Amino acid sequence: MAYDFLTEQPVSGAAVYFFRWIFHNWSDKYCIQILRNHIPALKPGAKIIINDNVLPRPGVMSKWQEDRLRYVTKQILTTLL
């Protein structure tokens, strides 16, 4: 469901809240705000699932893997603009 996730979550009591490709575009400050906006909506046992990419520090993985991951991330950002 599309909504302004910088405001309180409009659906309360769901078993799962799923975020796909959301947090990579926001600084930590806003990611925390987005997650905190869900607290009033959460019922006991509810889950928040995050499906997103996290870029590692340079040099942690092979050059090929890092180049591929950075390319895919750049493509996603380009399509969003």
N, CA, C and O atoms as a GROMACS GRO file, in nm:
protein
  324
    1MET      N    1   0.085  -0.117   0.000
    1MET     CA    2   0.000   0.000   0.000
    1MET      C    3   0.089   0.123   0.000
    1MET      O    4   0.180   0.134   0.082
    2ALA      N    5   0.064   0.213  -0.090
    2ALA     CA    6   0.141   0.337  -0.094
    2ALA      C    7   0.087   0.436   0.009
    2ALA      O    8  -0.034   0.452   0.024
    3TYR      N    9   0.176   0.500   0.079
    3TYR     CA   10   0.140   0.606   0.173
    3TYR      C   11   0.267   0.683   0.209
    3TYR      O   12   0.377   0.639   0.176
    4ASP      N   13   0.252   0.795   0.276
    4ASP     CA   14   0.366   0.876   0.319
    4ASP      C   15   0.422   0.813   0.446
    4ASP      O   16   0.368   0.834   0.554
    5PHE      N   17   0.530   0.736   0.434
    5PHE     CA   18   0.581   0.666   0.550
    5PHE      C   19   0.658   0.753   0.646
    5PHE      O   20   0.715   0.703   0.743
    6LEU      N   21   0.663   0.885   0.620
    6LEU     CA   22   0.717   0.978   0.720
    6LEU      C   23   0.606   1.022   0.815
    6LEU      O   24   0.629   1.105   0.904
    7THR      N   25   0.487   0.966   0.797
    7THR     CA   26   0.375   0.988   0.888
    7THR      C   27   0.339   0.854   0.951
    7THR      O   28   0.393   0.750   0.912
    8GLU      N   29   0.249   0.856   1.048
    8GLU     CA   30   0.210   0.732   1.116
    8GLU      C   31   0.149   0.632   1.019
    8GLU      O   32   0.075   0.669   0.928
    9GLN      N   33   0.181   0.505   1.039
    9GLN     CA   34   0.128   0.396   0.956
    9GLN      C   35  -0.025   0.395   0.967
    9GLN      O   36  -0.078   0.386   1.077
   10PRO      N   37  -0.096   0.403   0.852
   10PRO     CA   38  -0.243   0.408   0.855
   10PRO      C   39  -0.310   0.273   0.882
   10PRO      O   40  -0.427   0.269   0.922
   11VAL      N   41  -0.239   0.163   0.859
   11VAL     CA   42  -0.298   0.030   0.882
   11VAL      C   43  -0.243  -0.023   1.013
   11VAL      O   44  -0.122  -0.040   1.030
   12SER      N   45  -0.333  -0.049   1.107
   12SER     CA   46  -0.285  -0.103   1.235
   12SER      C   47  -0.331  -0.247   1.252
   12SER      O   48  -0.433  -0.288   1.197
   13GLY      N   49  -0.254  -0.321   1.328
   13GLY     CA   50  -0.291  -0.457   1.360
   13GLY      C   51  -0.253  -0.562   1.259
   13GLY      O   52  -0.295  -0.677   1.271
   14ALA      N   53  -0.173  -0.528   1.159
   14ALA     CA   54  -0.130  -0.627   1.060
   14ALA      C   55  -0.028  -0.721   1.123
   14ALA      O   56   0.041  -0.685   1.218
   15ALA      N   57  -0.019  -0.841   1.070
   15ALA     CA   58   0.079  -0.938   1.120
   15ALA      C   59   0.219  -0.907   1.068
   15ALA      O   60   0.318  -0.936   1.134
   16VAL      N   61   0.227  -0.848   0.947
   16VAL     CA   62   0.355  -0.820   0.884
   16VAL      C   63   0.350  -0.684   0.814
   16VAL      O   64   0.251  -0.649   0.751
   17TYR      N   65   0.459  -0.609   0.828
   17TYR     CA   66   0.479  -0.485   0.753
   17TYR      C   67   0.606  -0.507   0.670
   17TYR      O   68   0.713  -0.533   0.726
   18PHE      N   69   0.593  -0.498   0.538
   18PHE     CA   70   0.701  -0.534   0.446
   18PHE      C   71   0.752  -0.409   0.375
   18PHE      O   72   0.676  -0.339   0.308
   19PHE      N   73   0.881  -0.382   0.390
   19PHE     CA   74   0.946  -0.269   0.323
   19PHE      C   75   1.041  -0.322   0.217
   19PHE      O   76   1.139  -0.390   0.249
   20ARG      N   77   1.012  -0.293   0.092
   20ARG     CA   78   1.098  -0.340  -0.017
   20ARG      C   79   1.157  -0.220  -0.088
   20ARG      O   80   1.084  -0.137  -0.143
   21TRP      N   81   1.289  -0.211  -0.088
   21TRP     CA   82   1.363  -0.105  -0.155
   21TRP      C   83   1.319   0.034  -0.107
   21TRP      O   84   1.290   0.122  -0.187
   22ILE      N   85   1.314   0.051   0.024
   22ILE     CA   86   1.276   0.179   0.083
   22ILE      C   87   1.396   0.246   0.148
   22ILE      O   88   1.427   0.360   0.116
   23PHE      N   89   1.462   0.178   0.238
   23PHE     CA   90   1.560   0.242   0.327
   23PHE      C   91   1.689   0.286   0.260
   23PHE      O   92   1.757   0.374   0.313
   24HIS      N   93   1.726   0.229   0.148
   24HIS     CA   94   1.852   0.265   0.083
   24HIS      C   95   1.854   0.410   0.036
   24HIS      O   96   1.962   0.465   0.012
   25ASN      N   97   1.739   0.473   0.022
   25ASN     CA   98   1.732   0.612  -0.024
   25ASN      C   99   1.727   0.714   0.088
   25ASN      O  100   1.720   0.834   0.062
   26TRP      N  101   1.728   0.669   0.212
   26TRP     CA  102   1.709   0.758   0.326
   26TRP      C  103   1.828   0.751   0.421
   26TRP      O  104   1.890   0.646   0.436
   27SER      N  105   1.858   0.864   0.484
   27SER     CA  106   1.963   0.865   0.587
   27SER      C  107   1.912   0.790   0.710
   27SER      O  108   1.793   0.763   0.723
   28ASP      N  109   2.004   0.757   0.800
   28ASP     CA  110   1.967   0.685   0.922
   28ASP      C  111   1.856   0.758   0.998
   28ASP      O  112   1.764   0.695   1.049
   29LYS      N  113   1.867   0.890   1.005
   29LYS     CA  114   1.767   0.969   1.077
   29LYS      C  115   1.626   0.940   1.027
   29LYS      O  116   1.534   0.920   1.107
   30TYR      N  117   1.607   0.937   0.897
   30TYR     CA  118   1.474   0.914   0.840
   30TYR      C  119   1.434   0.766   0.846
   30TYR      O  120   1.316   0.736   0.863
   31CYS      N  121   1.529   0.676   0.834
   31CYS     CA  122   1.497   0.533   0.849
   31CYS      C  123   1.443   0.506   0.989
   31CYS      O  124   1.346   0.431   1.005
   32ILE      N  125   1.504   0.567   1.089
   32ILE     CA  126   1.456   0.552   1.226
   32ILE      C  127   1.317   0.610   1.239
   32ILE      O  128   1.231   0.549   1.304
   33GLN      N  129   1.293   0.726   1.179
   33GLN     CA  130   1.160   0.787   1.186
   33GLN      C  131   1.055   0.697   1.119
   33GLN      O  132   0.945   0.680   1.173
   34ILE      N  133   1.087   0.642   1.004
   34ILE     CA  134   0.994   0.554   0.932
   34ILE      C  135   0.958   0.434   1.021
   34ILE      O  136   0.840   0.399   1.033
   35LEU      N  137   1.058   0.373   1.083
   35LEU     CA  138   1.031   0.257   1.168
   35LEU      C  139   0.953   0.296   1.294
   35LEU      O  140   0.863   0.224   1.336
   36ARG      N  141   0.987   0.408   1.353
   36ARG     CA  142   0.915   0.454   1.473
   36ARG      C  143   0.769   0.486   1.443
   36ARG      O  144   0.683   0.471   1.530
   37ASN      N  145   0.741   0.529   1.322
   37ASN     CA  146   0.603   0.559   1.283
   37ASN      C  147   0.515   0.434   1.283
   37ASN      O  148   0.392   0.444   1.279
   38HIS      N  149   0.577   0.318   1.287
   38HIS     CA  150   0.501   0.192   1.289
   38HIS      C  151   0.469   0.143   1.430
   38HIS      O  152   0.382   0.057   1.446
   39ILE      N  153   0.536   0.193   1.528
   39ILE     CA  154   0.517   0.144   1.665
   39ILE      C  155   0.370   0.148   1.708
   39ILE      O  156   0.321   0.049   1.762
   40PRO      N  157   0.297   0.259   1.686
   40PRO     CA  158   0.156   0.260   1.729
   40PRO      C  159   0.070   0.156   1.657
   40PRO      O  160  -0.033   0.114   1.710
   41ALA      N  161   0.110   0.115   1.538
   41ALA     CA  162   0.028   0.022   1.459
   41ALA      C  163   0.057  -0.124   1.491
   41ALA      O  164  -0.022  -0.212   1.457
   42LEU      N  165   0.169  -0.151   1.556
   42LEU     CA  166   0.210  -0.290   1.579
   42LEU      C  167   0.126  -0.358   1.686
   42LEU      O  168   0.101  -0.303   1.793
   43LYS      N  169   0.084  -0.479   1.654
   43LYS     CA  170   0.018  -0.563   1.754
   43LYS      C  171   0.124  -0.658   1.809
   43LYS      O  172   0.229  -0.677   1.746
   44PRO      N  173   0.100  -0.719   1.924
   44PRO     CA  174   0.198  -0.813   1.978
   44PRO      C  175   0.229  -0.924   1.876
   44PRO      O  176   0.138  -0.984   1.817
   45GLY      N  177   0.357  -0.949   1.856
   45GLY     CA  178   0.399  -1.054   1.764
   45GLY      C  179   0.410  -1.011   1.619
   45GLY      O  180   0.450  -1.091   1.534
   46ALA      N  181   0.376  -0.887   1.588
   46ALA     CA  182   0.386  -0.838   1.449
   46ALA      C  183   0.533  -0.834   1.406
   46ALA      O  184   0.623  -0.817   1.488
   47LYS      N  185   0.554  -0.850   1.277
   47LYS     CA  186   0.689  -0.850   1.221
   47LYS      C  187   0.706  -0.734   1.125
   47LYS      O  188   0.612  -0.695   1.055
   48ILE      N  189   0.827  -0.678   1.122
   48ILE     CA  190   0.866  -0.583   1.019
   48ILE      C  191   0.974  -0.652   0.938
   48ILE      O  192   1.078  -0.692   0.991
   49ILE      N  193   0.949  -0.666   0.808
   49ILE     CA  194   1.044  -0.732   0.718
   49ILE      C  195   1.102  -0.625   0.625
   49ILE      O  196   1.028  -0.549   0.563
   50ILE      N  197   1.234  -0.622   0.617
   50ILE     CA  198   1.302  -0.525   0.533
   50ILE      C  199   1.377  -0.601   0.424
   50ILE      O  200   1.462  -0.686   0.453
   51ASN      N  201   1.345  -0.570   0.298
   51ASN     CA  202   1.413  -0.629   0.182
   51ASN      C  203   1.483  -0.515   0.110
   51ASN      O  204   1.419  -0.438   0.038
   52ASP      N  205   1.612  -0.504   0.129
   52ASP     CA  206   1.686  -0.391   0.072
   52ASP      C  207   1.832  -0.431   0.054
   52ASP      O  208   1.874  -0.536   0.104
   53ASN      N  209   1.906  -0.352  -0.016
   53ASN     CA  210   2.048  -0.373  -0.037
   53ASN      C  211   2.128  -0.286   0.059
   53ASN      O  212   2.091  -0.172   0.086
   54VAL      N  213   2.235  -0.340   0.109
   54VAL     CA  214   2.330  -0.264   0.190
   54VAL      C  215   2.465  -0.278   0.122
   54VAL      O  216   2.515  -0.389   0.104
   55LEU      N  217   2.523  -0.166   0.085
   55LEU     CA  218   2.654  -0.171   0.021
   55LEU      C  219   2.762  -0.186   0.128
   55LEU      O  220   2.765  -0.108   0.224
   56PRO      N  221   2.849  -0.283   0.114
   56PRO     CA  222   2.957  -0.299   0.211
   56PRO      C  223   3.066  -0.195   0.189
   56PRO      O  224   3.069  -0.125   0.087
   57ARG      N  225   3.156  -0.186   0.286
   57ARG     CA  226   3.272  -0.098   0.269
   57ARG      C  227   3.353  -0.148   0.149
   57ARG      O  228   3.358  -0.268   0.125
   58PRO      N  229   3.416  -0.059   0.076
   58PRO     CA  230   3.500  -0.101  -0.037
   58PRO      C  231   3.608  -0.198   0.009
   58PRO      O  232   3.669  -0.181   0.115
   59GLY      N  233   3.631  -0.301  -0.072
   59GLY     CA  234   3.736  -0.398  -0.044
   59GLY      C  235   3.693  -0.518   0.039
   59GLY      O  236   3.775  -0.607   0.063
   60VAL      N  237   3.568  -0.523   0.085
   60VAL     CA  238   3.521  -0.635   0.167
   60VAL      C  239   3.492  -0.758   0.081
   60VAL      O  240   3.515  -0.871   0.125
   61MET      N  241   3.441  -0.738  -0.040
   61MET     CA  242   3.412  -0.850  -0.130
   61MET      C  243   3.500  -0.837  -0.253
   61MET      O  244   3.573  -0.739  -0.268
   62SER      N  245   3.493  -0.935  -0.342
   62SER     CA  246   3.577  -0.930  -0.462
   62SER      C  247   3.540  -0.807  -0.546
   62SER      O  248   3.427  -0.757  -0.538
   63LYS      N  249   3.633  -0.760  -0.624
   63LYS     CA  250   3.609  -0.641  -0.707
   63LYS      C  251   3.490  -0.664  -0.800
   63LYS      O  252   3.408  -0.574  -0.819
   64TRP      N  253   3.478  -0.785  -0.857
   64TRP     CA  254   3.367  -0.815  -0.947
   64TRP      C  255   3.233  -0.805  -0.874
   64TRP      O  256   3.140  -0.743  -0.923
   65GLN      N  257   3.224  -0.867  -0.755
   65GLN     CA  258   3.101  -0.862  -0.677
   65GLN      C  259   3.064  -0.719  -0.638
   65GLN      O  260   2.949  -0.678  -0.650
   66GLU      N  261   3.164  -0.645  -0.593
   66GLU     CA  262   3.140  -0.507  -0.553
   66GLU      C  263   3.094  -0.422  -0.670
   66GLU      O  264   2.999  -0.344  -0.657
   67ASP      N  265   3.160  -0.435  -0.786
   67ASP     CA  266   3.122  -0.359  -0.905
   67ASP      C  267   2.978  -0.392  -0.946
   67ASP      O  268   2.901  -0.303  -0.980
   68ARG      N  269   2.944  -0.518  -0.944
   68ARG     CA  270   2.809  -0.562  -0.981
   68ARG      C  271   2.704  -0.505  -0.886
   68ARG      O  272   2.602  -0.452  -0.931
   69LEU      N  273   2.728  -0.514  -0.758
   69LEU     CA  274   2.634  -0.463  -0.658
   69LEU      C  275   2.618  -0.312  -0.671
   69LEU      O  276   2.507  -0.260  -0.663
   70ARG      N  277   2.727  -0.242  -0.689
   70ARG     CA  278   2.720  -0.096  -0.704
   70ARG      C  279   2.649  -0.058  -0.835
   70ARG      O  280   2.576   0.041  -0.839
   71TYR      N  281   2.671  -0.135  -0.941
   71TYR     CA  282   2.603  -0.110  -1.068
   71TYR      C  283   2.452  -0.125  -1.053
   71TYR      O  284   2.376  -0.039  -1.098
   72VAL      N  285   2.409  -0.234  -0.991
   72VAL     CA  286   2.266  -0.259  -0.971
   72VAL      C  287   2.205  -0.147  -0.887
   72VAL      O  288   2.097  -0.097  -0.919
   73THR      N  289   2.272  -0.109  -0.781
   73THR     CA  290   2.222  -0.002  -0.694
   73THR      C  291   2.211   0.128  -0.772
   73THR      O  292   2.113   0.202  -0.757
   74LYS      N  293   2.311   0.158  -0.854
   74LYS     CA  294   2.307   0.281  -0.934
   74LYS      C  295   2.193   0.278  -1.034
   74LYS      O  296   2.128   0.380  -1.058
   75GLN      N  297   2.166   0.161  -1.094
   75GLN     CA  298   2.056   0.147  -1.188
   75GLN      C  299   1.921   0.173  -1.120
   75GLN      O  300   1.834   0.239  -1.176
   76ILE      N  301   1.904   0.120  -1.000
   76ILE     CA  302   1.781   0.140  -0.925
   76ILE      C  303   1.761   0.287  -0.895
   76ILE      O  304   1.652   0.340  -0.914
   77LEU      N  305   1.866   0.352  -0.848
   77LEU     CA  306   1.855   0.495  -0.817
   77LEU      C  307   1.824   0.577  -0.943
   77LEU      O  308   1.748   0.674  -0.937
   78THR      N  309   1.883   0.539  -1.055
   78THR     CA  310   1.860   0.611  -1.181
   78THR      C  311   1.715   0.599  -1.224
   78THR      O  312   1.657   0.696  -1.271
   79THR      N  313   1.655   0.482  -1.207
   79THR     CA  314   1.515   0.464  -1.249
   79THR      C  315   1.420   0.539  -1.156
   79THR      O  316   1.308   0.573  -1.197
   80LEU      N  317   1.461   0.565  -1.033
   80LEU     CA  318   1.375   0.636  -0.940
   80LEU      C  319   1.376   0.786  -0.965
   80LEU      O  320   1.284   0.857  -0.923
   81LEU      N  321   1.477   0.835  -1.032
   81LEU     CA  322   1.487   0.980  -1.058
   81LEU      C  323   1.413   1.011  -1.181
   81LEU      O  324   1.407   1.127  -1.222
   0.00000   0.00000   0.00000
